[in-house]
Amino acid sequence: MFAFYNAHVCSPASPKIVPQPKLVPKANGITRRYFIAAVEVDWDYAPVKIHPLTGESLLNPNSSSYLYIRGGPNFVGTIYRKAIYRKFTDVTFSQIVPQRESLGILGPYIRGNVGDTIEVFFKNMASFPFNLVPRNLPFADGSEISSALPTLPGQIKLYRYIVPERSGPKLNEPNCVGSMYTSRVTPLNDTYSGLLGPVVICRPGILDINYQRSDKVTTEFATAFVIFNENLSHYSTYNFATSAPGRLNTSATDFVNSNSKNSIYYTETSEVWILRKEKGQHVHFHGQLYIRRTSQTLRGDVLEVFAGTYETVEMAGYNPGTWLFHCHVSLHSASGMETVYTIHPRKLKVYVTKSWGDADVVQSNIAGEVLAD
């Protein structure tokens, strides 16, 4: 975890800010370039109104999920205007790069080895000022990430970051570790509006020039455990006016609660990053044990991820089947923070919409972030 602060020298006259030294990390890798935009979409949190575990209809008024699904003139329902990160082919931003449906609302992967320079050409195609700031990666000139300037609607800005050794895997950790990137213009509202994505930092030489891994990891998962508080989204006024025109009191408890969307988003690769937007989560993998490598090697199936932290774990898919994957906080799980994943027998190697894997090594990266209520 990192905390940013300014030191002041107090005197009878006035306090003076002590300038912090600018430490420029050494770049000895390659430059990896990304073209990413913030685009606006009408996002459906539940396009299929069937519970993925029980098979019951979410539109049943007696269902605990009905509060989050119901629409009509007094509730928004499941479709909200949001801003999300998406990858494009080049700086013209004319052709979007398709990404797996399973990534959900998450933006594209940003990958790099320790020592690499990461250049992000960012275009703001949305209606509010945004930017793109990876966690734990300083600007190439040594500036702090807190100094990232906003990109105004319609503008294109280049953000250049460097990957220092401190941001990569430690001695006993896996070859690659995960974190996240977000917009930090107004961090709380930007994230609730939909702007977040996974970052993968590897040891030198693990990623080749084509961004492919050279080790034995076969599948990665970047997973986000997020409660999107749509009441604090930049688009709340628009969403309430267009989808709940009959709602006069937007501060009513049932309406406020209906706009808190407990979500899990995840994506295929050979590691799992769980990007958390809560005060604390207990991530439970049914059917398999994970391996967590730090100063010690630990095995388990429930992983506690604290706010503002990231975790990376490895998993060998030894037990074929479809398994429950959820938050162990009962309120979050009952409100929608649960899903399933599938481990296929080795010979099949078939990927499904909701999950991926075979009997090879799977690595998981799990991250958490503080968001105020």
KOLSE-781188 format. One line per field, with one value per residue (C-alpha): x, y, z; residue number from 1. Coordinates in pm, 1 decimal, decimal comma. Layout:
BEGIN
u X_...
v Y_...
w Z_...
n NUM_...
This chain:
BEGIN
u 0,0_113,3_15,4_82,3_125,9_296,7_533,2_493,0_737,5_536,4_656,2_492,3_454,1_309,0_368,9_601,5_571,4_892,5_937,3_982,0_1283,0_1198,0_1328,4_1344,7_1351,7_1589,7_1435,6_1622,2_1341,1_1126,2_846,4_497,7_231,8_-144,5_-430,8_-715,1_-1024,5_-1300,9_-1623,2_-1983,3_-2215,6_-2553,3_-2442,2_-2680,1_-2582,6_-2816,7_-2887,2_-3021,1_-3281,0_-3214,4_-3013,8_-2690,8_-2696,5_-3061,4_-3211,3_-3490,2_-3626,8_-3477,4_-3805,1_-3989,6_-4101,6_-4034,1_-3670,2_-3398,0_-3253,5_-3570,6_-3468,2_-3171,5_-3361,8_-3697,9_-3752,6_-4049,5_-4104,6_-3966,9_-3654,3_-3372,3_-3360,3_-3043,4_-2930,5_-2713,6_-2515,9_-2146,6_-1796,3_-1562,6_-1207,6_-1168,9_-863,7_-818,1_-579,5_-396,3_-394,4_-678,5_-914,3_-1129,7_-1124,7_-1190,9_-1011,4_-1264,2_-1219,8_-1363,2_-1719,8_-1611,6_-1403,7_-1732,6_-1697,3_-1320,5_-1085,4_-812,5_-500,7_-198,7_112,7_481,9_806,2_1009,9_1223,0_974,8_821,9_444,4_293,0_-82,9_-238,5_-566,2_-867,1_-1160,2_-1470,0_-1696,2_-1871,6_-1657,7_-1284,4_-1104,0_-752,0_-580,6_-347,0_-199,2_-141,9_220,0_366,7_529,4_549,2_859,9_990,2_957,9_638,5_385,1_67,9_-129,4_-11,4_-179,0_-356,7_-715,2_-800,8_-1097,9_-1379,9_-1258,5_-889,2_-606,5_-325,4_-11,6_59,7_407,3_484,5_787,0_789,2_1033,3_1159,1_946,8_630,0_718,1_714,4_917,4_1165,1_921,4_617,5_487,7_653,0_374,5_162,3_-152,1_-288,9_-523,6_-565,1_-840,0_-924,0_-812,2_-966,3_-1237,8_-1136,3_-1452,4_-1699,1_-1478,1_-1458,2_-1827,8_-1886,8_-1713,6_-1346,0_-1113,9_-898,4_-620,9_-242,8_5,6_369,0_619,7_983,2_1228,1_1207,8_877,5_673,5_807,3_772,0_428,0_308,0_300,6_427,4_729,7_673,7_445,0_134,0_-139,6_-442,2_-487,8_-792,8_-830,8_-1128,3_-1302,8_-1519,7_-1697,5_-2000,8_-2079,5_-2260,7_-2459,7_-2584,0_-2231,1_-2169,5_-2113,8_-2414,6_-2656,9_-2862,6_-2898,6_-2981,7_-3241,2_-3411,0_-3427,2_-3497,0_-3682,7_-3875,9_-4141,4_-3895,3_-3930,8_-3721,3_-3384,8_-3266,6_-3522,0_-3354,0_-3501,1_-3399,0_-3045,1_-2997,5_-3132,4_-2851,9_-2572,6_-2468,3_-2271,7_-2065,8_-1793,0_-1612,8_-1336,2_-1133,2_-928,6_-549,5_-330,0_-346,9_-637,2_-642,3_-928,9_-980,2_-1176,1_-1372,4_-1490,8_-1367,7_-1283,0_-1369,4_-1327,7_-1288,3_-1393,0_-1294,4_-1502,7_-1360,6_-992,6_-711,2_-494,4_-126,0_-20,4_352,7_514,4_774,1_580,5_386,7_26,6_-264,1_-630,9_-967,6_-1072,6_-854,9_-899,9_-826,4_-799,4_-902,7_-621,4_-422,9_-364,3_-315,0_-178,5_-236,9_-176,7_-415,0_-369,7_-699,6_-695,0_-1067,0_-1281,1_-1629,3_-1828,9_-1770,5_-1906,4_-1691,8_-1815,0_-1757,7_-1792,1_-1956,3_-2313,7_-2472,3_-2255,3_-2311,5_-2687,8_-2687,5_-2521,4_-2147,6_-2134,4_-2081,8_-1936,9_-1617,7_-1545,1_-1237,3_-1242,0_-1061,4_-716,4_-797,6_-1104,6_-955,6_-1289,5_-1354,7_-1701,3_-1854,5_-1847,9_-1507,1_-1194,7_-928,0_-782,8_-567,0_-259,4_-145,7_-385,2_-268,6_-493,7_-430,1_-655,7_-664,0_-854,1_-918,2_-1064,6_-1385,7_-1577,2_-1941,1
v 0,0_354,8_683,3_1019,6_1332,1_1671,3_1770,8_2123,3_2337,7_2549,5_2896,5_3200,2_3355,2_3075,6_2705,7_2619,1_2307,2_2106,8_1987,9_1614,3_1483,2_1351,5_997,6_878,0_495,6_340,5_206,0_-87,6_-272,5_-196,2_51,1_-100,5_117,8_114,8_306,6_318,9_536,9_609,6_535,1_567,4_266,8_166,5_-117,9_-397,8_-550,6_-847,6_-908,2_-1254,2_-1225,4_-1576,4_-1653,6_-1829,8_-2074,7_-2151,5_-2098,1_-1890,3_-1576,6_-1254,5_-1079,9_-1266,9_-999,4_-1246,1_-1287,7_-1115,2_-998,5_-820,1_-492,6_-466,6_-581,4_-406,9_-122,1_93,0_458,9_450,5_234,9_237,8_-138,8_-300,0_-68,1_232,9_479,9_430,4_517,2_221,3_171,8_6,5_-66,9_63,4_-36,9_295,1_665,0_736,6_564,0_452,9_76,0_-82,8_-405,5_-676,1_-818,5_-1124,9_-1087,1_-1230,1_-921,0_-751,2_-388,6_-414,2_-238,0_-416,6_-561,7_-334,6_-552,5_-491,7_-632,8_-467,2_-204,5_-145,0_188,5_188,7_453,1_499,0_718,7_798,2_952,1_1076,0_991,5_1048,1_1352,7_1418,7_1478,7_1146,3_1003,2_664,3_594,7_250,6_174,7_162,1_285,2_630,5_861,8_811,6_1152,6_1058,1_1253,0_1107,9_948,2_1197,1_1463,9_1297,6_1565,5_1518,1_1457,2_1668,2_1529,5_1495,5_1526,6_1274,8_1270,8_1060,4_914,2_760,8_532,0_327,1_-8,7_5,4_-303,1_-223,9_-265,2_-614,3_-957,6_-1004,1_-1286,6_-1570,7_-1438,2_-1564,3_-1442,3_-1189,8_-995,8_-797,4_-459,7_-216,5_114,7_369,0_729,7_966,0_1299,8_1242,3_889,0_779,9_900,4_796,1_437,1_410,8_540,6_226,1_312,1_34,9_-235,6_-489,0_-432,6_-721,6_-666,0_-946,1_-1020,3_-912,2_-1142,1_-1311,1_-1112,1_-1122,4_-839,1_-973,4_-948,1_-1329,8_-1510,5_-1738,7_-1933,8_-2230,7_-2035,1_-2116,8_-1918,0_-1587,1_-1447,7_-1083,7_-1065,2_-756,4_-775,8_-441,7_-274,2_-6,2_268,6_419,3_692,3_840,8_786,3_1089,1_963,9_931,3_1236,5_1111,1_754,7_861,2_1104,2_867,4_532,6_633,8_946,0_885,3_884,6_1206,5_1117,7_980,6_966,3_701,9_396,4_142,0_350,0_411,2_41,4_-59,7_139,9_-47,2_-324,9_-612,3_-750,8_-994,8_-942,6_-1169,5_-1252,3_-1534,6_-1565,0_-1770,3_-1557,5_-1425,1_-1062,7_-976,2_-601,4_-509,8_-196,4_-262,2_-230,5_-602,3_-927,1_-1297,2_-1460,4_-1827,0_-2069,8_-2388,3_-2713,0_-2612,7_-2498,7_-2200,1_-2148,1_-1809,6_-1747,7_-1473,6_-1528,8_-1850,6_-2084,1_-2123,3_-2326,3_-2245,6_-2188,5_-1866,6_-1560,4_-1242,0_-930,6_-607,9_-271,9_-100,6_-423,7_-677,7_-1052,0_-1297,6_-1669,9_-1976,9_-2265,3_-2605,7_-2706,7_-3059,6_-3106,1_-3084,5_-2946,3_-2626,3_-2460,0_-2173,8_-1858,8_-1586,0_-1333,4_-1483,1_-1170,8_-1297,6_-960,5_-917,4_-1274,0_-1250,6_-921,8_-1071,9_-1112,7_-1479,8_-1673,9_-2003,5_-2112,7_-2432,3_-2656,6_-2881,4_-3216,0_-3172,5_-3329,8_-3113,5_-2765,1_-2601,7_-2251,5_-2142,1_-1799,4_-1780,5_-1928,9_-2083,8_-2334,0_-2676,9_-2891,7_-2669,9_-2396,1_-2108,8_-1793,7_-1545,4_-1184,2_-1022,0_-655,4_-427,7_-56,6_183,6_351,3_559,0_479,8
w 0,0_-71,3_90,4_-71,7_137,1_137,4_418,1_559,4_754,3_996,5_1086,4_1246,1_904,1_693,9_632,8_348,7_139,4_122,5_-237,0_-263,9_-457,5_-802,2_-830,8_-1191,4_-1217,7_-1466,1_-1788,0_-1938,5_-2114,7_-2417,0_-2480,5_-2487,8_-2646,7_-2589,9_-2748,1_-2497,7_-2488,0_-2241,6_-2427,7_-2316,1_-2323,3_-2186,8_-1962,1_-1861,9_-1527,4_-1580,2_-1950,8_-1861,3_-1588,0_-1456,1_-1140,9_-1257,0_-964,7_-889,9_-1234,4_-1082,1_-1243,5_-1108,4_-1191,2_-917,8_-667,7_-385,5_-492,5_-288,7_-621,3_-728,9_-564,1_-803,6_-1112,6_-1098,7_-1341,1_-1423,9_-1356,8_-1001,0_-1038,1_-1293,3_-1347,7_-1482,3_-1764,9_-1677,9_-1886,7_-1801,3_-1920,5_-1978,5_-2105,2_-2445,0_-2661,4_-3016,7_-3293,0_-3336,9_-3261,1_-3504,0_-3257,6_-3549,0_-3489,8_-3153,5_-3061,7_-2966,9_-2620,0_-2453,0_-2336,0_-2001,9_-1927,3_-1868,5_-1778,3_-1720,1_-1957,1_-2157,1_-1999,9_-1964,6_-1946,4_-1895,1_-1760,3_-1489,0_-1666,1_-1949,3_-2041,5_-2091,9_-2318,4_-2313,9_-2580,8_-2412,4_-2588,0_-2388,3_-2591,3_-2289,6_-2144,1_-1833,8_-1773,2_-1718,2_-1728,6_-1699,8_-1407,9_-1326,4_-961,4_-842,0_-1172,8_-1164,6_-1461,0_-1674,6_-1564,7_-1197,4_-1128,8_-887,8_-1019,6_-814,3_-1060,0_-1360,4_-1560,8_-1680,2_-2042,9_-2141,8_-2359,0_-2717,8_-2629,6_-2678,4_-2422,1_-2387,1_-2043,9_-2016,0_-1722,3_-1623,7_-1445,9_-1152,0_-973,4_-667,1_-878,3_-995,4_-829,7_-514,0_-456,6_-381,1_-568,2_-904,8_-1223,7_-1281,0_-1034,5_-1090,0_-993,6_-1163,7_-1340,1_-1291,9_-1362,4_-1086,7_-1187,2_-926,9_-821,5_-642,7_-904,6_-1196,9_-1077,4_-997,7_-1350,5_-1481,9_-1536,6_-1416,3_-1569,5_-1495,1_-1496,3_-1521,1_-1417,9_-1481,8_-1412,7_-1684,5_-1985,9_-1896,3_-2152,0_-2507,3_-2759,2_-2853,9_-2491,3_-2457,4_-2149,2_-2172,4_-1849,2_-1776,2_-1681,5_-1932,2_-1820,0_-1639,6_-1462,8_-1369,7_-1138,6_-1004,3_-694,5_-717,2_-567,8_-823,9_-637,4_-921,2_-687,8_-705,8_-1076,7_-1298,2_-1495,3_-1202,9_-1299,5_-1656,7_-1547,6_-1294,0_-1531,4_-1829,0_-1656,7_-1339,7_-1442,2_-1178,3_-890,3_-693,5_-389,0_-505,1_-142,9_-42,5_107,7_-132,9_-433,6_-304,3_-230,0_-571,5_-735,5_-553,3_-791,8_-634,7_-921,6_-1016,4_-1346,7_-1463,7_-1769,7_-1917,3_-1903,3_-1670,6_-1360,6_-1160,1_-1053,2_-823,3_-831,3_-523,3_-463,0_-111,2_246,4_256,5_78,2_145,0_-195,6_-195,0_-470,8_-442,8_-577,1_-600,0_-372,3_-457,9_-374,5_-238,0_-262,1_-55,2_219,1_282,0_53,5_167,1_33,1_77,8_-84,9_91,2_37,3_237,1_34,0_227,8_90,4_-97,2_-151,1_-427,0_-415,2_-670,6_-628,6_-842,4_-897,2_-1059,6_-1218,0_-1079,9_-1011,9_-1329,9_-1289,9_-1254,5_-919,3_-714,5_-694,4_-462,4_-186,5_159,1_300,5_305,9_227,2_-82,8_-200,0_-155,4_-346,3_-653,3_-586,4_-683,7_-1003,3_-1128,1_-1303,4_-1495,4_-1497,3_-1804,6_-1830,0_-1981,7_-2317,4_-2385,8_-2349,6_-2421,3_-2299,2_-2193,4_-2162,3_-1784,1_-1706,5_-1845,9_-1760,1_-1813,7_-1591,0_-1625,4_-1390,0_-1337,0_-1163,4_-990,0_-904,8_-651,8_-569,3_-336,9_-323,6_-73,2_-180,1_66,7_128,0
n 1_2_3_4_5_6_7_8_9_10_11_12_13_14_15_16_17_18_19_20_21_22_23_24_25_26_27_28_29_30_31_32_33_34_35_36_37_38_39_40_41_42_43_44_45_46_47_48_49_50_51_52_53_54_55_56_57_58_59_60_61_62_63_64_65_66_67_68_69_70_71_72_73_74_75_76_77_78_79_80_81_82_83_84_85_86_87_88_89_90_91_92_93_94_95_96_97_98_99_100_101_102_103_104_105_106_107_108_109_110_111_112_113_114_115_116_117_118_119_120_121_122_123_124_125_126_127_128_129_130_131_132_133_134_135_136_137_138_139_140_141_142_143_144_145_146_147_148_149_150_151_152_153_154_155_156_157_158_159_160_161_162_163_164_165_166_167_168_169_170_171_172_173_174_175_176_177_178_179_180_181_182_183_184_185_186_187_188_189_190_191_192_193_194_195_196_197_198_199_200_201_202_203_204_205_206_207_208_209_210_211_212_213_214_215_216_217_218_219_220_221_222_223_224_225_226_227_228_229_230_231_232_233_234_235_236_237_238_239_240_241_242_243_244_245_246_247_248_249_250_251_252_253_254_255_256_257_258_259_260_261_262_263_264_265_266_267_268_269_270_271_272_273_274_275_276_277_278_279_280_281_282_283_284_285_286_287_288_289_290_291_292_293_294_295_296_297_298_299_300_301_302_303_304_305_306_307_308_309_310_311_312_313_314_315_316_317_318_319_320_321_322_323_324_325_326_327_328_329_330_331_332_333_334_335_336_337_338_339_340_341_342_343_344_345_346_347_348_349_350_351_352_353_354_355_356_357_358_359_360_361_362_363_364_365_366_367_368_369_370_371_372_373
